Amino acid sequence: MPRLALYSLIVCVLAVAAAVLSFVQGMWIGIVWVLLAGLSSNMAWYYLRRDRARRAAAEV
């Protein structure tokens, strides 16, 4: 797994945890955490797919 994908995945998990805690405490700032989780999950998918494409191109 590429390093940037791993970092993005960790940020995603932490953002989801922060969003849950914010909503449980009744704070609306959790919406920002949800948006950050979405962004970081998209980044993780991007880096994973880019790595797969590079590996496939290297095999050919």
Secondary structure as GFF3:
##gff-version 3
##sequence-region A 1 60
A	DSSP	alpha_helix	3	24	.	.	.	ID=ss1
A	DSSP	alpha_helix	30	59	.	.	.	ID=ss2
###
